[in-house]
Amino acid sequence: MPDLCLLTASYDILECFRHALLQEQKDWIGTQILRLCLREITEFRYMQTDPNWTNFLYNSKTNKLELLDFGASREYPLEFIETYSRLLAATSKSDKATIRDLSIQLGYLTGQESKAMLDAHVKSVMTLAEPFLEDSPEVYDFKDQTITERVKALIPVMIKERLAPPPEETYSLHRKLSGAFLLCAKLGSRVRCRELFVNSMRKAGIL
């Protein structure tokens, strides 16, 4: 085991990048962070929404993650979470018709959008959920992922064509998900995202 395993103090995730972590440790950290994100959505309906990496401490002695700063935590309404979870489930199956219908129900769309807006919205949802798609690799390698960049590329179209603002809840939720993906990318984590997603959705009674 590398020297870092002899450390007795916890250190934030940024410090991990300055230590010789084993790939299995990088994978474990990424797995725990994404598992937590899914549980925050489907089980707790309560999320620490600040993706700042210094809010996650890695204790190499106990091999545990320790969370800090719950000032940005918030609760989500049950109705929103249930519908949003169904949207994620539909997205995992690449069911574009259901993505559209549930997006209207959630308030992302009005149903009167241009084809350009509808296509951009559906593509952005599917891109954000890429690690959880049925046709994604069993083990998703975040090292070379470009999720955030591809979603950002769609923003100009959505700003121009959008007829209604997104539901307020998604600003914080998507900020946390994007931050978690970026953290996994920075670590180079390889995560069984699809398995985590299916287990979470089944436990919630969605799949």
N, C-alpha and C positions, 0 to 999 in steps of 0.2 A: 504494500500500500504506500502511496506517496506521503511525503512529510506532512501535508496538510491534515492528514488523519490523526496526527499527533497533537494538533492544536486543541486547546481546551476551551477557547472562547468562540462564541458564535460570530460570524461575520456576514455582511450583507452580500447579496448575489453579485454585485459589482466586483467584490473582492474575489469571487470565484474565478473571474477571468484572469486574475493575476496568479492563480495557483494551477498546478498540474493535475487538474481533475481527471479521473478516469472516465472513459466514455460511459460506463455503467452509472457513474455518479451523475453525470450530465443528464442521462436519460431518466434517472430516478427523480431528479429535481424537476425536470420538465413535466414528467408524468404527474407528480403531486400537485403542481401548480394548475395544470389543466383539469385534473380531477376536482380540485377545489372550485374552480370556476364553474364547472358543470353542476356541482352540488349547490353552489350559491344560487344558481338559477332554478334548478328543478326541486331541490329539497328545502333549502332555507328561505328562499325568496328574499334574501338579504345578502348584500354584496359589499365588500370593501372595494370601492370603485377606483381608487388611486393606483394606477399601474406602476408607480415609481418603484424601481427595482430595490431601492434601499429599504422598502417596507417589508422585504422578505429576507430573513436571516437564515443561513444554513449552518447548522451545528454539526460539524464533522465528527464530533465525539459520540453524539447520540444518533447521528444520521437522521435528523429531523429538521423540518422547516419551522421557523418561528416567525409569526406575523406581528407587525408593528403598525401603529397609527391607524386607528379606526375612525378618525374624524371625517373621512369621506364615505363612510358606510351609509347605506340606505336600504330601505325596504321597498319591495315591489308588490303592487296589487296582485291578488290571486288570479283575477280574470286575465290580466295582462300576461302573467307568467304562463298560464295554461295555454293561451292562444299562441304566445311566442314559442313555447316548447313544441306545439304542433307545427308551427312554421319551420322550426329547425328540423323536425322529423320529415316534413315534406321535402325540405331542401336536401336532406341526406339521400333522398330517393330521386332527386332531380325532377320532381313533380312540379313543373312550371305553372300549370293551371292552378294547383292548390296554393303555391307560393303567391300567385297573384290574388286569389280569393282571400287568403288569410292576411295578406298585406293590406287589402282594403279594409278588412275587419279591424285590424290593428290601427289603421289611420295612416299608414305609409303612403297609400294611394287613395284616390277618390273614385277611380273607375273610369275617369274621363281623360286620362293621360294619353299623350302621344305615344306612338310605337317606340320612338327613340327613348323616351323616359321609361316606359315599361321594360324594354330590353335592358337598359342600364341598371334599373333597380333589381331585376331578377338576377342579372349577372353579378351585381355587387353582393347580393345575399348568398349566392352560390359560391362566390369567391371567398367570402368571410368564413363560410362553413366548409371549405374545401377539405380540411383534415378529417371531417366526419362523413364525407360522402361514401356511398356504397362502393364506388369504383376507385376510391383512393387506396393507396398501398396499405397493407395490414399494419406496417410500421411506417409512420410518417416521419420523414427526415426533414427537420426544420432548417437544416444548415443552409440550403439554397432556396428556401421559399421566398416568394415575392408577393404574398397576400396583401400586405399593407400598400405596396406600390401600385398594385393592380386596382385596388379599391379606390385609391386616390385619383387614379387616371380617369375614373368614371364620374368624379365629383363635378367637373365643369358641366357635363350634360345634365346631371340631376339638378344642379343649381338653376340652370337655364330653363329646364322643362318642368320642374316640380310645381304642382298645383297646391300642395298643402305641406306644412312642416311635418317632419317625422314625429312620432310620439315622443314625448319628453323623456320617457324612461330609457329610450335606447341610446341617448347620448352617453350616459355614464356606463351603461352595460357594454356597448361596443368599444368604448375607450379601454375598458378593462380587458376585454377579449383580445383586442389588437395589441395591447401592452403585453399580455401573456404570450401571444404568438411571437412578438419581437424578442421577448426574453428567451424563449425556447430557441429562436434562431441564433441569438447571440451566443448561447451556450452550445449550440449545435446538437440539441437534444433529438433523440429518435424515440418517438412515442407511439404507443398503440392507441391512437386517437379514436379510431372507429370503435374499438372494443370499449373504451371508456364511455363513449357516447351512447352506444347501445345499452350498456349496463345502466347508465343514468336514466335514459328514457324508459327503459323497462321498469325500473324501480318506481318511476313517477307514473306508470300506467299509460304512457304515451305510445309505446311500441308493443 
